[in-house]
Amino acid sequence: MPSLSFVLPFLGDTHLSTPLLLTFLICLLAVVAFEFVNGFHDTANAVATVIYTKALKPVIAIPWSGFWNFMGVFTGGIAVAMGILKLVPLDALMDLPVGVGACMVLAVLIASIIWNLGTWYLGIPCSSSHTMIGAMIGAGLAFTWYYGGAGVNWGKAEEIGLSLILSPIIGFGLAMLLMYFLKHVIKYHALFHIPHGENDRPPLLIRGLLITTCTLVSFFHGSNDGQKGVGLLMLILIAFLPARFAVNHNIPNEKVMSELNATAQVINKIAVSNPGKKLGTIDFIGKIEQTKRHLYLKSETDKAHTYKFRKQIEDLIAMIQNIENDKTLIVEKNDYQILTKNKEALSKLVDFAPLWVILTISIALGLGTMIGWKRIVVTIGEKIGNEHLNYAQGATSEIVAASTIGLSTAFGLPVSTTHVLSSGIAGAMVASGGTKNLNNNTLKNIGLAWILTLPASIGLAILLFMFFHLFI
């Protein structure tokens, strides 16, 4: 079928054949749908406590949470998004036909949406993060089966897996400690009141605390979960349009050239200062010279040279990182700062997301937050414990959730907002009245969903990859 020159806002001329163009559009719609579902699936994490403690009415709490989810994505950076991208074999995808990337992207998105919708319908708090990571691993395994090579970055998967496993355990423990602190040190009686009736609202100070914690959880949920959507959208763009989106073409070549020259000068100085060390200076300088040549060959339409340039930049970043990590080297403070500054600048060539990508995901998550919230709010507010949430339990769980998610975002690690908040509520309940205060049936359902999410999403993604591979 002839190539179709098709112009979309912010994309430029795609030069994709008609079937691939349609697949590309389906993928774009699917990633927006995923983030929309993520919004209403995870809304309860922020608003359950303010609703059940009567701090805010749902008609106010939901749009408020939606706005701060939007702001979280929009201002939260892209460290988590880039971590998600590094789970899959981007280099191999750029070297294979576009249809292969389409199979992987569709498998990840559809598997994630199916599992998220299923658990939402049953009212079970389930981690969108677990679901997406599992789907990416499943698609990566299927990729390895068909094409060989490393379909999954297991080092990155282990790092993310530890983050997802440890965060709810930390949330449970911190919530217990904070609750004990409130009970035995603060001893503010009004904090432990359980609201009864529609008009039994918290005092102004406590209400302000609960609204603040709701705001923080909403913001940090956007900054962490929203970035996963940014990562998925960038995966689509790089898979279908590698020449356009594998490298940030908006950074002027002259600026890049200046950074490469400055890096070469520093490497030569370090080599002179460390005559007995094997720094691979010749290889390093040779790599810089190769990168300079490809700098002016890369373009938004030349896949081969752009792909080569991306690989060279990634290699240079890794080389600089090795020098930074070698504490035995003699490096002047000013030279060390130049290297660090240039490494960060070069990273922006390959780790980036256009403004319109961030804005698209922000809007999808913000709008999704405003619907479908009630099923999981009921589970979090009524069914984790055997008693209604009091003010202290609501505030404690959200302070812990906001802190854990915020720190994880700062370190570029995805965490499950659902699991952190649910475990925080459970920890606060245990601190209030021991394990008898927990609803075992609900906890079993949440635990079962937690155990099944990873294998289920891996299996779904493998099957979907195989299915799409028949047609694309």
N, C-alpha and C positions, 0 to 999 in steps of 0.2 A: 504494500500500500504506500502511496507517495507520502513524503514528509509534509506535515501541515504546519505552516508558519502561523503561530497563534500567539497573540500578545495578551498577557494578563497583567493587571496592575502590579507593579513592583517586581515582576518576574522578567520582563523583557521578552525577546523572541525565543520561544522554547524549542523550536525545530524538532518537535516530537511527532512521530507518526500518529495517525488518528486513534488507533487502539491504545497506544501508550499514553496519549494525551488524556483519553477518557479514564484510564487507570489512574493517572496522576491526579486528576480532579476528584476521583473517588477517594484516593488516599488523603487528599487535603480535607475533604468533608469528614472522613473517618477520624482524623486526628482532632478536628474541632469537636466532633461528637464525643470522642473519648474524654476530652477536657470538660465538656459540658456535663457528661455523666459523672465525672470525677467531682465536679462542683456540687451536684445535688446528693451524691453519695456521701461526701465528706462534710457537708454543711453542718450536720448534727454535732460534729466535734467541737465547733465553736459556739453554737447557739443553744445546745441542750441545757447547759448550766444556767444561763441567764433566763431561759424560758421557765425552767422548773423551779428556780428560786424567785420567780416573779420580778426579777430585776428589769426585764424588758418584755413587752408583748411580742408575739411572733411577727406581727405586721411591721414592727420596727426592727426587731433583731435580724430578720432575714436580709432585708436590703442593706442594713448596716454591715453585716458580715460579708455580703456580696461585694460591697464597695472596697472593703479592706483586703479581701482576696484579690481583687483587681489590682490594688496598689501594691500588694506583695509581689505579684508577678512582675509588674511594671518596673519596680525599683529594686528587685531582689538580686540582680546580677544574673550570671549564667554559669556559675561554677558547677552547680548540680546538673544542669542541662548537658554540659560537656562531659561530665562523669558518666551520664547515661549513654551518650554517643560512643564512648570508649569501650562499652560492653560488646559492641558488634564489630565485625571485620570491615571497617570503612575502606581501607586500602584495597582489599580484595574486591569489594563491591564496585569501586570506581574503575577497576580493571576488567570487569565483566559486563555483559549486556545489561541494559537498563531494566529489562524484564525480571532479572534475578533480584535486584533491589526491590522491585515492585512486589514480588512474592513475599519477601521478608517483611516489608513494611505492612502489607495487608494482613499477614499472619499475626503480627504483633498487635496491631490495632483491633482487629475483629475479635481475637482471643480475649483481649483485655476488656473490651466492651461487653462481651457475652458474660464473663464471670462477674464483672461489676454489677451489671443489671440483675443477674440472678440472685446475688447476695442482697442487693438493695430490695428486691421484691420480697424476699423472705425476712427483711428487717434485721439482717445480721450485719453488725459492724465488721467490715472486711477491708483489708488494706489494698488500696489502689496501687500503692508502690510495689507490694509483693506481687500483685497480679501482673503489672507491666514488666517487672524484672524477670519473672518466670516466663512470660511470653517471649521476651527477648532472648532468653537462654534457649527456649524451645526452638525458636526460629533459627538461632545460631547453630544448634545441633543438626537441624534439618539441612542447613546450608553446608555443614561439614560433610554430611552423608552424601549429598549430591556433588559437591565441588571440591571436597578435600580441604586441607589446610585447617587453620584455627578459626572456627566459626564463633567461638566465645572467648573473650578475654577473661580467663579464669582468675587471674590476679585481681582484676577490678571487680569481678563477681564476688570473690571472697571478701573483699573490703566492704562492698555494699551489703553483702549478706550479714556480716558481723554487725554492721550499723543497724540493720533491720531487726536482728535478733536481740541485740543488747539494749536498744532504746526502750522497749516496753518494760524490761526488767529494771532498768534505771528509773523509769517513770514510776513504777510501783513502789520502789524503795524510797525515792525522794518524796513522793506524796505521803507515805507513812511518816517519815521523819518530820515533814513540815506540819502535818496534822498533829503529831505529838507536841511539837513546839507551840502550836496555837492553843492546844488544850492545857498544857502544863506550865507554859511561860507567859503567854499573852493573857489567857484566861478572860477574854472578853465575851461575856455570856451571850450577847446578841448574835455573835458569829455562829452559834450552834443551834439557832432557832430553825425549826422546820416549818416552812410557810404552809398555812391552811387557808383555803378559800381564795377567791379571785382578788380580793382587795388586801390581802396580807402581804404587803410589799416590804422589802428590806429597808432599814434606815439609810439615809442619804449617803453616808460614808461607805457602808458595805455595798450599797448599790453601785456607787462609783467604782469600787474595787472590782466588782463582778463585770461591769461593762468594760472596764480597762482590760481585764484578762481575756474577755471575749474578743475584743479588738486585736489584742496581741496574737491570740491563736489564729484568728482569721488572716492577719497580715503574714504571719510566719508560715501558715498553711499555703498561702499563695506563693510565697517566696521559695518554698520547697517543692510542693506538689505541682505548682504551676510550671516550674522549671522543667519538670519531666515532660510536660506537653511541648515546651519549647525545644527540648532535645529530640522528641519524636518528629516534630515538624522539620527541624533541621536535617534529620535522617532522611526524610522524604525528599527534601530539596537536593541534598547531596547525592542521593541514589538516582534521581531522575535528571538532575541538571548539575553534574559535578563540575564542569568548567565554570559555571556561574557562581556556585555556592561552596565549593571546596576551599576556596581562598577568599579572604576579604579584599575585594578589588577596590574598595573605597579608600584604602590607605595608600597615599601617593608613593610611587616607586622611589622618588628622591629621598623620602623619609626612611624607607627600608634600606636603601643603599647606604645612607649615613650611618644607620645602626650596624650594618654588616661591617663597614669600614672600621667603626669604633671598636667593635668586638675583635676584629683581627688585630688591631693595635694592642689591645689589652692582652690577648693570648700570647703575642710575641713578647711583651714585657714580662708576663708570668714565666714564660719559658726561660728567659734570661736570668730571672731571679731564682729559678729552681733548676740549675744545670744537671743535677743528679736524678731528676724525676723524668719518667717516660710519660709525657703529656700527649703524645701523638700530635704534636704541633703541626707537622707537615700535613697530616691528614686533615686536621681541623681547618687550617688555612686553605687547603685544597677544596674542602667542602664549601667554605665560604665563597671561593672563586666560582665554583660550579653554580652556587645559588645566585650569585650576581648575574651570571649569564642567563639563567632561566627567569630571572626577575623581569626582563624585558621581552621574554618569549611567551610568558603566561598571558592568557586573555580569557574573556568570558565565553569565547567560542572554541578555544583550543583545549580539549580535554587532556591530551597527552602531556603537553608542557605544563599545564596548570597542575595536573596530578603529580608530575615530577617535582615541581616547585614546592608543593605542599609537603612531600616526603622529605625534601632537603631541609625545609624549615623545622620540621619535627625532629630531624636528626641533630640539627644545630642546638635546638632547645635541650635535647637530652645530653649533648656534650657539655653545654654550659652547666647543666644541673650536676653532672659528674664532678666538674671542677669545684662547684660550690660545696659539694658534699665531702670533698677531700680536705680534711682539717690539717693535713700535714704540709700543705702547700704554703709558701710564703707569698701572700697577696696583699698589696697595699689597700687600705680601706677605700680609697677613691676608686681604684680599679675594680674592687669587689662590687661597689655600688653601681658602677657603669655596667658590669656584667649582669647584675640582677635587673637593672632597669631595662637593658636591651632584651633580656630573656622575656620579660613581661610584655615588652612592645612586640617582639616577634610572635609571642603566643597569640596576640590579638589577630594575627593574620589567619590562624587556623581555628582558634576558639572564639567564635563570634556568632551573634544572631542579629539579623537586621531588625530595626525598630518595628516594622510592620508585623514581623513574626511574633515578637513579644506582645504587641498590642492585640493581635488576633487571639492568642492564648489567654491574655488577660480578660478580654471581653467574654470569651467562651466560658471561662471558669467563673467569672463574676455573675453572668446570667444563670449558669447552671446552679449556682449557690441559692438562687431565689426560688427554686422549685424542688419538689420531691423530697423535702427535708424531713417530713413528719415521721415516716416509718422508723428511721434509725434514731431520731430524737427520742421517741418513746422507749426504745430499747435502752439507750444510754441513761435517760432520766429516770426510768421506772424499774428496769429489769436487771441491772447489774447488781444492785443491792436489794435487800429485803425491806428497806425503808426509803421514804422520800429523801431526796438530797437536801441537806441543810446548807446554809451559806458558806460555811467553812469548807465543806467537802467540794462544793462547786468551785470556789476560788482556788483551793489547793490544787486540784486536778488541772486547772487551766494554767496556773502559774508554772507548774512543772512541765506541762505540754509546751507552752510558749518558749520556755527556757531551753528545753531539749531540742525542739525543732529549730529555734534560732541558732543555737550553737552548731547543729548539724549543717545548716545552710552555709554558715560561715566557713566550715571546713569542706564544703562541696560534696556532702554526703546526703543521699536521700534517706528519709526515715518515714515510717508510717504514722501519720497524724492520728489515725483511728486507733492503732494499738497503743500509742503513747498515752492518749487521753483516756481510753477505756481502762488501761492498767493503772493510770493515775486515780481514777474514780474508785477502782477496786482497792488500791492501797489506802485511800482516804477512808473507805468503808471499814476496812480491817482495823485501822487505827482507832476508829470510833467504837467498834463493838466486837472485834475479833472476826474470825472466819464465818461465824454464824450469821454475820451481817451480809454475807454474799449470797446471791441467787445462783445456786450451783447449776441449774438447768441452762440459764443464759450463758454462764461462763463456759459450760461444756460446748454450747453451740458456737461461741466465739472462738474457743480453742480449736474446735474441729475445723472451722473455716480457715483458721490460721495455718493448721497443719496441711489441709487439702489445697489451699490456694496455689502454692508453688508447683506441686506435681500436676494439678489440674490445668493451670495456665501453660505449663511446659507442654503437656500432652496436646492441648487444644492448638497451640501454635504449630507444633510439628504436623498435625493432621491438616491444618489450614494451609501451611506452606506446601505440602504435597498436593493438596487440591488445587491451589492457585497455579502451581507449577505445571499442571496439565493444560492450562488455558492461556498462560501469559508467555 
